[in-house]
Amino acid sequence: MENYIPPTIIERVFEIDLGRYYETWSDLDIPKILISKICLNIKNERDREVVIKSRLNGSISKQITAESLKDIDAFEEIETFFKKVKAIIDGIYVEK
């Protein structure tokens, strides 16, 4: 889930630079990268990761827009996913 949050949003919220990760963003473990950059006041790394994931999947994920998903080439993938979910709910999904 965290990989669908554009790095620019994370950079803005936490005031950090993630530019060196842009090219491989979709392949990375984002919370693991952030462990060494944010919430350093939480000494236990596992606890820090839990807090980071909570923020990413909570308030920060709410800042994702269609345009920001297009910027990371994820819009069509997400749109397809939601269309499949809707078709399943509507009882009209046929697996290909």
C-alpha positions as CSV (number, residue, x, y, z in Angstrom):
1,M,0.0,0.0,0.0
2,E,2.7,2.4,0.9
3,N,4.2,2.3,-2.6
4,Y,1.1,4.0,-3.9
5,I,1.8,7.0,-1.9
6,P,3.8,9.3,-4.1
7,P,7.1,10.2,-2.7
8,T,6.4,13.9,-3.2
9,I,3.6,13.7,-0.6
10,I,5.8,11.9,1.9
11,E,8.6,14.5,1.3
12,R,6.2,17.3,1.9
13,V,4.7,15.9,5.1
14,F,8.0,14.8,6.7
15,E,10.2,17.5,5.1
16,I,12.7,15.0,3.8
17,D,14.3,14.3,0.4
18,L,13.5,11.0,-1.3
19,G,14.7,11.9,-4.7
20,R,17.2,9.1,-4.9
21,Y,14.4,6.5,-4.6
22,Y,12.1,7.9,-7.3
23,E,13.2,5.5,-10.1
24,T,12.7,2.3,-8.0
25,W,9.8,3.5,-5.8
26,S,7.4,0.7,-6.7
27,D,9.9,-1.9,-5.7
28,L,11.0,-0.5,-2.3
29,D,9.9,-1.2,1.2
30,I,8.9,2.4,2.0
31,P,8.5,2.1,5.8
32,K,12.0,0.4,6.0
33,I,13.5,3.4,4.2
34,L,11.7,5.9,6.4
35,I,12.8,4.2,9.6
36,S,16.2,5.9,9.3
37,K,14.8,9.2,8.4
38,I,11.7,10.0,10.5
39,C,10.2,9.5,14.0
40,L,13.7,9.1,15.4
41,N,12.5,10.0,18.8
42,I,11.0,6.4,18.9
43,K,14.0,4.3,19.9
44,N,12.7,0.9,19.1
45,E,12.8,0.4,15.3
46,R,9.8,-2.0,15.3
47,D,7.7,0.5,17.2
48,R,8.9,3.3,14.9
49,E,7.9,1.2,11.8
50,V,4.4,0.7,13.3
51,V,4.0,4.4,13.8
52,I,5.3,5.2,10.3
53,K,2.9,2.6,8.6
54,S,0.0,4.0,10.6
55,R,0.7,7.6,9.5
56,L,1.3,6.5,5.9
57,N,-1.9,4.4,5.7
58,G,-3.9,6.9,7.7
59,S,-3.7,10.7,7.3
60,I,-1.0,10.7,4.6
61,S,-2.8,8.3,2.2
62,K,-5.8,10.6,2.3
63,Q,-3.7,13.2,0.4
64,I,-3.3,11.0,-2.7
65,T,-5.1,12.4,-5.7
66,A,-5.7,11.0,-9.2
67,E,-3.1,13.4,-10.5
68,S,-0.5,12.2,-8.0
69,L,-1.2,8.6,-8.9
70,K,-0.7,9.5,-12.6
71,D,2.6,11.0,-11.7
72,I,3.9,7.6,-10.4
73,D,2.2,5.7,-13.2
74,A,-0.2,3.9,-10.7
75,F,-3.5,5.5,-11.7
76,E,-4.6,2.8,-14.2
77,E,-3.6,0.0,-11.9
78,I,-5.7,1.4,-9.0
79,E,-8.6,2.3,-11.3
80,T,-8.7,-1.3,-12.6
81,F,-8.6,-2.7,-9.1
82,F,-11.6,-0.6,-8.0
83,K,-13.5,-1.5,-11.2
84,K,-13.0,-5.2,-10.4
85,V,-14.1,-4.7,-6.8
86,K,-17.2,-2.9,-8.0
87,A,-18.0,-5.7,-10.5
88,I,-17.6,-8.3,-7.7
89,I,-19.9,-6.3,-5.5
90,D,-22.4,-5.9,-8.3
91,G,-22.2,-9.6,-9.0
92,I,-21.1,-9.1,-12.6
93,Y,-17.3,-9.9,-12.4
94,V,-16.1,-12.6,-14.7
95,E,-12.5,-13.8,-14.1
96,K,-10.4,-13.7,-17.3
